Amino acid sequence: MWRFALPSEHAFPDAVVAELFAERSPSAAWDAFLALLDTLPGAEASDLHMAAGRKAHWRRHGELAACNQWTWSDADMGHVAQNLLDPLRRELLESSGSADLGYSSPGGHRFRVNLFRSLGRLALVARHLPERFASLRELALPEILSDLAYLPSGLVLVTGVTGSGKSTTLATLIHEINSHCARHILTIEDPVEFVHTPLCSLISHRELGTDTPDFALAVRAALREDPDVILVGELRDAETMRTALTAAETGHLVFSTLHTADAVGAAERFIGAFPGEEQEVARHRLSLVLKAVVAQQLLPRADIPGRVPAVEILRGTPAVMNLIASGRASQIYSAMESGADLGMQTYDQSLAQLTRQKKVHHETAKLLARNPDGFEWLVKNGGQATPGGKR
């Protein structure tokens, strides 16, 4: 197994790389790929990008940069794909142009890998998944989120753009349940990212393609598998959303994700996924089971290297559920602004708090604020709701 020592600038020594690739053999390409993977954690890099005809790049603290000085050939990428993919995923790559999988490297690190074709040539992105489950405090997430792990039933959504830490937040909540509660936790993912060792709970991991053909079928089957907690990796379509609602309505605690920018957008996106004639029913059903929406985005830190989450929290209070049921989504922001005692906060309130703590630069936070003037007021007044609910 090849291992590279990282110099101070976090780049691979070209002399070692040249020696490794002298043969251009299948084993050399695979060993180089494994070495790249196992170097990511030490370099504090989150993602590895590779493609035929291109140098490898990685993302460190949100920034992309080349991490070596050699170009990967089509044959190199083919050797890597051949080693990564089982027959089912090879067929999927050929038929659909992309394939997802979870991979544990010989160095003991776990990655979510997506292989795809770009202009007919192979490419991949591998995301490093933490080896241990960090606490909410370590992730700089609000401690009040731990309450969500102890809900008896209902639907909890974690939302944000790609790479905002949704999977890590959910893994932390599942670990909280597993550490303290006797539950049967069933996860349905594409692929399985975080593998949980049973502690106080029983854990069943199901992976699309390997264990089940799709999310909706797996959630429907889960109702016959005696789960207490169901994690659905992503609510991709109306059918999966229907089955998730049914699971929440029948006494299960359901966690899932959506790709929306904020909490209110998550509720509207959920309802909008249904056909027009079904949206009123979906709105009513959602209003009865939604317990919380956690929206997050990662910002570059101002105090130390790394990133810190800005977090918006919507709780399913009777007032909020009434607003959802009646289609008055525009009023939910005011409920969040004034709902600090109920565990709610808006993005602007979170950004103001991070600014006051000097964890993010003032200019960075203001650019992301929904209401820059209201944000300035929040910074000066301790992050409390603006007068009259102004946002």
C-alpha positions as CSV (number, residue, x, y, z in Angstrom):
1,M,0.0,0.0,0.0
2,W,1.5,3.3,-1.0
3,R,1.4,6.1,1.5
4,F,2.5,9.7,0.8
5,A,4.0,12.0,3.4
6,L,2.3,15.4,3.2
7,P,4.6,18.4,2.9
8,S,3.6,21.7,4.4
9,E,1.7,22.9,1.4
10,H,-0.5,19.7,1.4
11,A,0.5,18.5,-2.1
12,F,1.9,15.2,-3.2
13,P,5.6,14.9,-3.9
14,D,5.9,14.6,-7.7
15,A,9.0,12.4,-7.4
16,V,7.1,9.7,-5.5
17,V,4.2,10.1,-8.0
18,A,6.4,9.7,-11.0
19,E,7.9,6.5,-9.5
20,L,4.5,5.1,-8.7
21,F,3.2,5.7,-12.2
22,A,6.3,4.5,-14.0
23,E,4.6,1.3,-15.0
24,R,1.1,2.7,-15.6
25,S,-0.2,-0.7,-14.5
26,P,-3.7,-1.4,-13.1
27,S,-2.3,-2.0,-9.6
28,A,-0.3,1.3,-9.7
29,A,-3.4,3.3,-10.6
30,W,-5.5,1.6,-7.9
31,D,-2.7,2.1,-5.3
32,A,-2.4,5.7,-6.2
33,F,-6.1,6.2,-5.8
34,L,-6.1,4.5,-2.4
35,A,-3.2,6.7,-1.3
36,L,-5.1,9.8,-2.4
37,L,-8.2,8.7,-0.4
38,D,-6.2,8.0,2.8
39,T,-4.5,11.3,2.6
40,L,-7.7,13.4,2.6
41,P,-8.4,13.2,6.4
42,G,-4.9,14.4,7.4
43,A,-5.2,17.3,4.9
44,E,-8.6,18.2,6.3
45,A,-10.0,17.8,2.8
46,S,-13.7,16.9,2.4
47,D,-13.8,15.8,-1.3
48,L,-11.6,14.2,-3.9
49,H,-12.3,15.1,-7.6
50,M,-10.8,12.9,-10.4
51,A,-11.4,12.6,-14.1
52,A,-9.7,11.2,-17.1
53,G,-7.5,13.8,-18.8
54,R,-7.2,15.9,-15.6
55,K,-5.2,16.3,-12.5
56,A,-6.8,15.2,-9.2
57,H,-8.3,18.0,-7.1
58,W,-9.5,18.2,-3.5
59,R,-11.7,20.5,-1.6
60,R,-10.2,21.9,1.6
61,H,-12.3,24.1,3.9
62,G,-14.6,24.7,0.9
63,E,-11.9,25.6,-1.6
64,L,-10.9,23.5,-4.6
65,A,-7.2,23.0,-5.5
66,A,-5.0,20.6,-7.4
67,C,-3.5,18.0,-5.1
68,N,-1.0,16.4,-7.5
69,Q,0.8,17.3,-10.7
70,W,0.1,14.2,-12.9
71,T,-2.8,13.6,-15.3
72,W,-5.0,10.6,-14.9
73,S,-5.6,8.6,-18.1
74,D,-8.7,6.9,-19.3
75,A,-7.0,3.6,-18.5
76,D,-6.2,4.8,-15.0
77,M,-9.8,5.8,-14.3
78,G,-11.0,2.5,-15.8
79,H,-8.8,0.5,-13.4
80,V,-10.2,2.5,-10.4
81,A,-13.8,2.0,-11.5
82,Q,-13.2,-1.7,-12.1
83,N,-12.0,-2.1,-8.5
84,L,-14.7,0.1,-6.9
85,L,-17.8,-1.2,-8.7
86,D,-19.6,-4.5,-8.2
87,P,-21.4,-6.0,-11.2
88,L,-24.7,-4.3,-10.4
89,R,-23.2,-0.9,-10.2
90,R,-21.1,-1.4,-13.3
91,E,-24.3,-2.1,-15.2
92,L,-25.9,1.0,-13.6
93,L,-22.9,3.1,-14.7
94,E,-23.2,1.8,-18.2
95,S,-27.0,2.3,-18.4
96,S,-27.5,5.6,-16.6
97,G,-24.1,7.2,-16.7
98,S,-23.5,7.4,-13.0
99,A,-23.3,5.1,-9.9
100,D,-23.1,5.7,-6.1
101,L,-21.5,3.6,-3.5
102,G,-20.0,3.7,0.0
103,Y,-16.4,2.6,0.3
104,S,-14.1,1.8,3.2
105,S,-10.5,2.2,2.3
106,P,-7.7,-0.1,3.6
107,G,-6.6,2.8,5.8
108,G,-9.9,2.6,7.7
109,H,-11.5,5.7,6.2
110,R,-15.1,5.7,4.8
111,F,-16.1,7.6,1.7
112,R,-19.3,8.2,-0.4
113,V,-18.2,7.8,-4.0
114,N,-20.1,8.9,-7.2
115,L,-18.7,7.7,-10.5
116,F,-20.1,9.3,-13.7
117,R,-19.3,10.0,-17.3
118,S,-18.3,13.5,-18.5
119,L,-18.1,13.9,-22.3
120,G,-17.8,10.1,-22.5
121,R,-14.9,9.8,-20.1
122,L,-14.9,8.5,-16.5
123,A,-14.9,10.9,-13.5
124,L,-15.5,10.5,-9.8
125,V,-16.0,12.5,-6.6
126,A,-15.3,10.8,-3.3
127,R,-16.5,12.5,-0.1
128,H,-14.7,11.7,3.2
129,L,-17.1,10.6,6.0
130,P,-15.9,11.2,9.6
131,E,-14.6,8.1,11.4
132,R,-16.4,8.9,14.5
133,F,-19.7,10.6,15.4
134,A,-19.0,14.1,16.5
135,S,-21.3,15.7,19.1
136,L,-23.6,18.7,18.3
137,R,-21.1,20.9,20.3
138,E,-18.2,19.7,18.2
139,L,-20.1,20.4,15.0
140,A,-21.0,23.9,16.3
141,L,-24.7,23.0,16.0
142,P,-27.3,24.3,18.5
143,E,-27.6,21.9,21.5
144,I,-31.3,22.1,21.4
145,L,-31.3,19.9,18.3
146,S,-30.6,16.9,20.6
147,D,-34.3,17.2,21.6
148,L,-35.2,15.9,18.1
149,A,-33.6,12.5,18.9
150,Y,-36.1,11.9,21.7
151,L,-39.3,12.6,19.8
152,P,-41.7,9.7,20.0
153,S,-42.9,10.1,16.4
154,G,-43.3,12.5,13.6
155,L,-41.3,13.8,10.6
156,V,-38.0,15.7,11.0
157,L,-36.4,17.3,7.9
158,V,-32.8,18.4,7.5
159,T,-32.3,20.7,4.5
160,G,-29.6,22.6,2.7
161,V,-27.6,22.7,-0.5
162,T,-25.3,19.9,-1.5
163,G,-22.3,19.8,0.9
164,S,-23.9,21.7,3.7
165,G,-23.5,18.8,6.3
166,K,-27.0,17.3,6.2
167,S,-25.8,13.7,6.4
168,T,-23.4,14.5,9.2
169,T,-26.2,16.2,11.3
170,L,-28.5,13.2,10.7
171,A,-25.7,10.8,11.6
172,T,-25.2,12.7,14.9
173,L,-28.9,12.5,15.8
174,I,-29.0,8.8,15.0
175,H,-25.9,8.2,17.1
176,E,-27.6,10.1,20.0
177,I,-30.6,7.7,19.8
178,N,-28.3,4.7,19.5
179,S,-26.3,5.8,22.5
180,H,-29.2,6.3,24.9
181,C,-32.4,4.6,23.7
182,A,-33.5,1.0,23.1
183,R,-34.9,1.5,19.6
184,H,-34.9,-0.3,16.3
185,I,-33.4,2.1,13.9
186,L,-33.8,1.4,10.2
187,T,-31.8,3.5,7.7
188,I,-32.5,3.6,3.9
189,E,-29.7,5.3,2.0
190,D,-28.2,5.6,-1.5
191,P,-25.5,4.6,-0.6
192,V,-25.1,3.8,3.1
193,E,-22.8,6.6,4.4
194,F,-22.3,6.3,8.1
195,V,-22.3,2.7,9.5
196,H,-23.6,2.6,13.1
197,T,-22.5,-0.1,15.5
198,P,-25.4,-1.2,17.7
199,L,-25.1,0.3,21.2
200,C,-28.4,0.7,23.0
201,S,-30.4,0.3,19.8
202,L,-30.8,-2.3,17.0
203,I,-29.5,-1.0,13.7
204,S,-30.6,-2.1,10.2
205,H,-28.9,-0.5,7.2
206,R,-30.5,-0.9,3.8
207,E,-28.8,0.3,0.6
208,L,-30.5,1.1,-2.7
209,G,-29.4,-1.3,-5.4
210,T,-28.0,-3.8,-3.0
211,D,-30.9,-4.3,-0.5
212,T,-33.9,-2.5,-2.2
213,P,-34.7,-1.0,-5.6
214,D,-36.0,2.4,-4.4
215,F,-36.7,4.5,-1.4
216,A,-40.5,4.3,-1.6
217,L,-40.6,0.5,-1.7
218,A,-38.1,0.3,1.2
219,V,-40.1,2.7,3.4
220,R,-43.3,0.8,2.6
221,A,-41.6,-2.4,3.6
222,A,-40.2,-0.8,6.7
223,L,-43.6,-0.6,8.2
224,R,-43.6,-4.4,8.4
225,E,-40.1,-4.5,10.0
226,D,-41.0,-3.1,13.4
227,P,-38.9,0.0,13.4
228,D,-39.1,2.8,15.9
229,V,-36.9,5.2,13.9
230,I,-36.6,5.4,10.1
231,L,-33.9,7.4,8.3
232,V,-34.7,8.0,4.6
233,G,-31.6,9.3,2.9
234,E,-33.5,11.7,0.6
235,L,-37.1,12.5,-0.3
236,R,-36.7,12.4,-4.0
237,D,-40.3,12.0,-5.3
238,A,-43.9,12.2,-4.3
239,E,-44.2,8.5,-3.7
240,T,-41.4,8.4,-1.2
241,M,-42.9,11.5,0.5
242,R,-46.3,9.7,0.7
243,T,-44.8,6.7,2.4
244,A,-42.7,8.9,4.7
245,L,-45.9,10.6,5.8
246,T,-47.6,7.3,6.4
247,A,-44.7,6.1,8.5
248,A,-44.9,9.3,10.6
249,E,-48.6,9.1,10.9
250,T,-48.4,5.5,12.2
251,G,-46.2,6.3,15.2
252,H,-42.7,6.2,13.7
253,L,-40.0,8.9,14.0
254,V,-38.9,9.6,10.5
255,F,-35.8,11.6,9.6
256,S,-35.0,12.7,6.0
257,T,-33.4,15.4,3.8
258,L,-34.5,17.8,1.1
259,H,-32.4,20.0,-1.1
260,T,-33.8,23.4,-0.3
261,A,-32.2,26.6,1.0
262,D,-34.3,27.3,4.0
263,A,-36.9,25.9,6.4
264,V,-40.0,27.4,4.9
265,G,-38.8,26.4,1.4
266,A,-38.6,22.8,2.7
267,A,-42.3,22.8,3.6
268,E,-43.3,24.3,0.3
269,R,-41.0,22.0,-1.7
270,F,-42.5,19.0,0.1
271,I,-46.1,20.0,-0.7
272,G,-45.2,21.1,-4.3
273,A,-43.9,17.7,-5.1
274,F,-47.4,16.3,-5.2
275,P,-49.8,16.6,-8.1
276,G,-52.1,19.7,-7.9
277,E,-55.2,17.8,-6.9
278,E,-53.3,16.1,-4.1
279,Q,-51.5,19.2,-2.6
280,E,-54.2,20.2,-0.1
281,V,-54.3,16.7,1.3
282,A,-50.5,16.6,1.5
283,R,-50.5,20.1,3.2
284,H,-52.9,18.8,5.8
285,R,-51.0,15.6,6.4
286,L,-47.7,17.4,6.7
287,S,-49.2,19.9,9.2
288,L,-50.1,17.0,11.5
289,V,-46.7,15.2,11.6
290,L,-44.0,17.8,10.9
291,K,-42.0,18.2,14.1
292,A,-39.0,20.2,12.9
293,V,-37.1,21.5,9.9
294,V,-33.4,22.2,10.3
295,A,-31.8,24.2,7.5
296,Q,-28.1,24.7,7.4
297,Q,-25.3,26.1,5.3
298,L,-21.5,26.1,5.9
299,L,-19.5,29.4,6.1
300,P,-15.7,29.9,6.2
301,R,-14.6,30.6,9.7
302,A,-12.9,33.8,10.6
303,D,-11.2,32.6,13.8
304,I,-9.6,29.3,12.8
305,P,-9.3,27.2,9.6
306,G,-12.5,25.4,8.7
307,R,-16.1,26.1,8.3
308,V,-19.0,26.7,10.7
309,P,-22.7,26.1,10.2
310,A,-25.4,28.8,10.1
311,V,-28.6,27.0,11.2
312,E,-32.3,27.8,10.8
313,I,-34.7,25.9,13.0
314,L,-38.4,25.6,12.5
315,R,-40.4,23.7,15.2
316,G,-43.8,22.2,14.6
317,T,-45.7,24.2,17.1
318,P,-49.5,24.5,16.9
319,A,-49.2,28.0,15.5
320,V,-46.7,26.9,12.8
321,M,-48.7,23.8,11.9
322,N,-51.8,26.0,11.5
323,L,-49.9,28.3,9.1
324,I,-48.8,25.3,7.1
325,A,-52.3,23.8,6.9
326,S,-53.8,27.1,5.8
327,G,-51.1,27.8,3.2
328,R,-49.8,31.0,5.0
329,A,-46.1,30.1,4.6
330,S,-45.0,33.8,4.4
331,Q,-46.0,34.2,8.0
332,I,-43.8,31.4,9.3
333,Y,-40.7,33.6,9.3
334,S,-42.3,35.8,11.9
335,A,-43.1,32.8,14.0
336,M,-39.5,31.7,13.8
337,E,-38.2,35.1,14.7
338,S,-40.3,35.3,17.9
339,G,-39.9,31.6,18.8
340,A,-36.5,31.6,20.4
341,D,-38.0,30.3,23.7
342,L,-39.5,27.4,21.6
343,G,-36.1,26.5,20.1
344,M,-36.6,28.3,16.8
345,Q,-34.3,30.7,14.9
346,T,-33.9,32.2,11.5
347,Y,-30.8,32.2,9.3
348,D,-30.3,35.9,10.0
349,Q,-30.4,35.4,13.7
350,S,-27.9,32.6,13.4
351,L,-25.6,34.7,11.2
352,A,-25.8,37.6,13.7
353,Q,-24.8,35.3,16.5
354,L,-21.9,33.9,14.6
355,T,-20.8,37.5,13.7
356,R,-21.0,38.6,17.4
357,Q,-19.0,35.5,18.4
358,K,-16.4,36.5,15.7
359,K,-16.7,33.1,14.1
360,V,-17.5,34.5,10.7
361,H,-16.5,37.8,9.0
362,H,-19.2,40.5,9.3
363,E,-19.1,41.1,5.5
364,T,-19.6,37.4,4.7
365,A,-22.6,37.0,7.0
366,K,-24.2,40.2,5.7
367,L,-24.0,39.0,2.1
368,L,-25.9,35.9,3.1
369,A,-28.5,37.6,5.2
370,R,-32.1,37.8,3.8
371,N,-32.5,41.3,5.2
372,P,-29.1,43.1,5.5
373,D,-30.7,46.0,7.5
374,G,-32.4,43.6,9.9
375,F,-29.2,41.7,10.2
376,E,-27.3,44.8,11.3
377,W,-30.0,45.4,13.9
378,L,-29.6,41.8,15.1
379,V,-25.8,42.1,15.4
380,K,-26.2,45.3,17.5
381,N,-29.0,43.9,19.7
382,G,-27.8,40.4,20.5
383,G,-29.6,38.4,17.8
384,Q,-33.0,39.0,19.2
385,A,-36.1,39.4,16.9
386,T,-36.2,42.7,15.1
387,P,-39.0,45.2,16.2
388,G,-42.4,44.3,14.8
389,G,-41.1,41.0,13.4
390,K,-39.3,42.8,10.6
391,R,-37.0,40.6,8.5
